[in-house]
């Protein structure tokens, strides 16, 4: 080959490459032109089907209140119900027609042209798409309302469909962009191969085109593209599922929905929960073994999830009667009255408990993560026990797993190393780690001598949850400071050691209680005051906490003292009942705290008390859930003045207990709950006068203002319940697992296709 021929080779290769690249681009363009209308049609049908399902669920949710309001002809209540419902961005209007076809109630947005559609059979629900005169389209659902055999009329729900066109346009752009990227990638590969060997390039492309021609004649899809079409459909399905969940009414989060989600999205119903504290404790008493539920926010939040999903809860067995109640595999079915899941107990020696729990966890990590001005203490011996116990629990998870792909919910700072340990034994497991306490800034966390080991352990999780976005931000910045990782800040993901961890905020909540069997608020108020020896009209404030230096109990008592100084007319008329459940009593810091709290309460009582009156009733003892609930219903004010708290479920429990829509919540700005319960009286617990003024304002707040504030908070707590908290985590974990599988499939197929081309 002469020099001139060699000089022309790059240009010849380029021209030859263009001869294949341009037809290939044309084929992809034609294919996209054919596929986009199909995707538009399929997307429209999905959206309409979703609106059908959504309308049915919303109609079902409105049935019960309408059955109460319609017979009573409660115009105001029905209008309020309709106005609240149409605040949903998708729901455009609501109306109700009587059996004769007369429009009785409607929202102001209800189109006049719709009127009352023709009568229908009482037992059926009719759904249709209607074009309004002004050119817009709406989705109309007619739901009959009957009370026994009495047909009351029909509920009409109107959904705005304008957003469907916007979503379809987004999908269309997504598909077109995908095909454009495919065209670019395939073109680059073709040009690269042509420059390596133009004869081999021509031969390879001819082979591809021959196979492409044969494939098109059968299925109109090139073989290189066909697998990606399936993946595209899977990604569209994922998008549709996420949109349905986000758009669905929050009232629908129930144990049944959570169980269904677990089965549908995680392909199985095996759930393993790991926590230090067990949900049920068996204790030996003179009357035999008794079972109790510990006063724990973690147990309050997670136990309803386990009842809904079944599975196994792995926890430390610390009760004096725990060994007497388990089988030979250390398992016991719970709850005792109606078993719905299994409790697997892990036994620890006194030395292990002292080092792992009291030492590293609660003298080290607890004060490290809480800004409460208590110095953390780290000892090598405590760390060794912490590592050993984490391994013990990880081994228990592996032994309890019936499959190689369980869902593992790891709870709290006691098990920072466990996700990585489980990942090494069960690489396919879906591991969800929820950190119930705050996460400090990188500088504060740097105090820990084993910071890298803790971060590596947590990054064994599929999903890592915190209560607030601020705690997520602190964690990501800490990882960025101390580990070599790849962090995608927009996606909130961290890639480390070949594993991808999603970091997300999941504000924890409670299961909405059923108050039907509870004593009424009036009965609770009377009984509690009688038991405490207080007058029937005594103003009552309540604090419910563990005896912990992060809970602001000292500051709370000081605020009560300051309020009585500023407003002496309340002396004799006001009492604070402070429940302080003993916690970690073997630690010096907690012993000192108990002594200081007792001394301060005695001093305040001595200053303001009389023969039959003391402003503070301090109860350093455990209280059952029913006892606490009675106090919630009896009190006028609930005080939550934590100095630093991940969430604080006491605030939400108080809100849920007040079905009378009375009572005031005074809430510390340093709790996660303050980011949700904006209608509470938010205070800085370090500012004693501010807390004292807030307490006085709460005690003297008009009933109308109390009702407006607590009604809004009750709606939020009811909608965003513990099942929604768990459901969001499980759904995100399923999405990550599905995306990882699709990505691996695409990469695998791309490698095979490239080998065939070369």
Secondary structure, DSSP 8 states (H G I E B T S, - for coil): --HHHHHHHHHHHHHHHHHHHHHHHHHHHHHHHHHHHHHHHHHHHHHHHHHHHHHHHHHHHHHHHHHHHHHHT-HHHHHHHHHHHTTSSSEEEEEEE-TTS-EEEE-TTS-TTT-S-----TT-EEEEEEE-TTS-EEEEEEEEEEETTEEEEEEEEEEE-HHHHHHHHHHHHHHHHHHHHHHHHHHHHHHHHHHH-HHHHHHHHHHHHHHHHHHHHHHSS-HHHHHHHHHHHHHHHHHHHHHHHHHS-GGG--HHHHHHHHHHHSSS--EEEE-SS-S-EEEEETTEEEEE----HHHHHHHHHHHHH--EEEEE--STTHHHH--TTSEEEESSSS--EEEEEE---HHHHIIIIIIIIIIIIHHHHS-SS------HHHHHHHHHHHHHHHHHHHHH-SSSS-EEEEESGGGTTHHHHHHHH-TT-EEEEE--S----HHHHTTSTTHHHHHHHHTT-SEEEESSHHHHHHHHHHHHHHS--EEETTTTEEEETTEEEEEEE----------TTS--HHHHHHHHHHHTT--TT-EEEEEEEES-TTS-HHHHHHHHHHHHHH-GGGTTTEEEEEEEE--STTSHHHHHHHHHHHHHHHHHHHHH-BTTB-SEEEE-S---HHHHHHHHHH-SEEEE--SSBS--HHHHHHHHH-TTS--EEEEETTBGGGGT-TTSEEE-TT-HHHHHHHHHHHHT--HHHHHHHHHHHHHHHHHS-HHHHHHHHHHHHHHHHHHHHHHHHHHHHHHHHHHHH-
